Amino acid sequence: MSNLHHAYLDLGSNLEPEENIPLAIKLLCEVGEIAAVSSVWETESVGYAGPNFLNVCVLLLTPLDAERIKYEINRPIEAQMGRVRGEEKNAPRPIDIDIVLFDGTPHNVQTWNQAFIIVPLAELLPEFKTPGGEKLSGFAKQLKSQVWMRKREDILISLEVPRRG
């Protein structure tokens, strides 16, 4: 049996997010093992006036490398849920799934100043060192103090995979 990679994914939605975040996690459970899920966090839209976003971070265990996760898991789930790429970068969307960390390496360092990514990730990896060498828990606290965001304890995530047949 091959070793499983540890991929931390950020899921975000601002079109029917209360339904789309749990649905995306359910679909991820069908293609890999979800070993951990952060709380769901609500933030304001960035870069345009639009509905608030919900974000959550999950740990996906998979034999796939980062490129295959992007094109064989993330993009197909986004398309299945109605995401249309090529739209304005910050446009409202039913779901956005991005790799944040892959086997302990930051996947896109440019996203590491975004509270909506770092705060949920810090729940799962509080001791992880940021690219700047700071503990993720402290860095998340600093970012959270600069923006409006709230934990959505009313949204429950189930990791049950529906049985087929």
C-alpha positions in Angstrom: 0.0 0.0 0.0 1.3 3.4 -0.9 1.9 6.2 1.6 -0.8 8.8 1.9 -0.1 12.4 1.4 -1.4 15.0 3.9 -3.2 17.8 2.0 -4.8 20.6 4.0 -7.5 22.2 1.8 -9.4 25.4 2.3 -13.0 25.4 1.2 -14.8 28.6 0.7 -18.3 29.6 -0.5 -20.5 32.6 -0.6 -23.4 31.3 -2.7 -25.7 29.2 -0.4 -22.6 28.4 1.7 -24.6 26.8 4.6 -25.5 24.0 2.1 -22.4 24.1 -0.2 -19.7 23.7 2.4 -21.1 20.5 4.0 -21.9 19.2 0.4 -18.3 19.8 -0.7 -17.0 18.0 2.4 -19.3 15.1 1.7 -18.0 14.9 -1.9 -14.4 15.0 -0.6 -15.2 12.1 1.7 -16.2 10.0 -1.3 -12.7 10.4 -3.0 -10.4 10.3 0.0 -10.2 10.2 3.8 -11.0 13.4 5.7 -9.0 13.1 8.9 -9.8 16.5 10.4 -12.1 19.4 9.9 -11.8 22.9 11.4 -14.7 25.1 12.6 -16.7 26.9 9.9 -15.8 30.6 9.8 -17.7 33.5 8.3 -15.9 36.5 6.8 -16.8 39.5 4.7 -16.1 39.4 0.9 -12.7 40.7 -0.1 -12.2 42.8 -3.2 -15.8 43.5 -4.0 -19.2 44.0 -2.5 -20.9 40.6 -2.2 -22.3 38.0 0.2 -20.2 36.9 3.1 -18.0 33.8 2.7 -17.9 30.7 4.8 -14.5 29.0 5.0 -13.4 25.7 6.5 -10.1 23.8 6.4 -9.9 20.0 6.1 -7.1 17.5 6.1 -7.4 15.1 3.2 -5.4 11.9 3.2 -4.8 10.7 -0.3 -2.2 8.8 -2.5 -2.5 11.6 -5.1 0.1 14.3 -5.5 -0.8 18.0 -5.3 -1.2 18.4 -9.1 -3.6 15.4 -9.3 -5.6 16.7 -6.2 -6.1 20.0 -8.0 -7.2 18.5 -11.3 -8.8 15.1 -10.3 -10.5 16.1 -7.0 -10.8 19.9 -6.4 -11.7 21.1 -9.9 -14.2 18.3 -10.6 -16.0 18.9 -7.3 -16.1 22.6 -8.0 -17.5 22.0 -11.5 -20.0 19.5 -10.1 -21.2 22.1 -7.7 -21.6 24.8 -10.4 -18.3 26.7 -10.1 -17.5 28.4 -13.4 -13.8 29.3 -13.9 -12.7 32.2 -16.0 -15.0 34.5 -14.0 -13.7 37.5 -12.1 -11.2 36.3 -9.5 -13.3 37.5 -6.5 -16.7 36.8 -7.9 -19.3 35.0 -5.8 -19.0 31.2 -6.0 -20.8 28.1 -4.8 -17.4 26.5 -3.8 -13.7 27.1 -4.1 -11.3 24.4 -3.0 -7.6 25.2 -2.7 -4.6 23.3 -1.4 -3.0 25.3 1.5 -0.4 22.8 2.7 0.9 19.6 1.1 3.0 17.2 3.2 3.9 20.1 5.5 4.9 22.5 2.7 2.9 25.7 2.0 1.4 25.3 -1.4 0.8 29.0 -2.2 2.7 31.3 0.1 0.8 34.3 -1.2 -2.3 33.1 0.6 -0.6 33.0 4.0 -1.7 36.5 4.9 -5.4 35.7 4.5 -7.3 35.3 7.9 -10.0 33.3 6.2 -7.4 30.6 5.4 -5.1 30.8 8.4 -7.6 31.0 11.2 -9.3 27.7 10.3 -5.9 26.1 9.5 -4.5 27.1 12.9 -7.3 25.1 14.6 -5.8 22.0 13.0 -2.1 22.9 13.2 -1.6 25.4 16.0 2.2 24.6 16.3 3.0 24.7 12.6 5.6 27.3 11.7 4.6 29.8 9.1 6.9 30.7 6.2 8.1 33.6 8.4 8.9 31.2 11.3 6.0 32.1 13.6 3.7 29.6 15.2 0.4 29.4 13.2 -1.7 29.9 16.4 -0.1 33.3 17.1 -0.1 34.4 13.5 -3.8 33.5 13.2 -4.6 35.5 16.3 -2.8 38.5 14.8 -4.6 38.2 11.4 -8.0 37.6 13.1 -7.6 40.9 15.1 -7.4 42.8 11.8 -10.6 41.6 10.2 -14.2 40.8 11.0 -14.8 37.1 11.2 -16.9 34.8 13.4 -17.1 31.1 14.1 -20.3 29.6 12.8 -21.1 27.0 15.4 -24.6 26.5 13.9 -23.1 24.7 10.9 -22.4 21.0 11.7 -20.2 19.0 9.4 -20.8 15.2 9.0 -17.9 13.0 7.8 -20.2 10.1 7.0 -19.9 8.8 3.5 -23.3 7.6 2.1 -23.3 3.9 1.4 -24.0 3.0 -2.2 -26.2 0.2 -3.5 
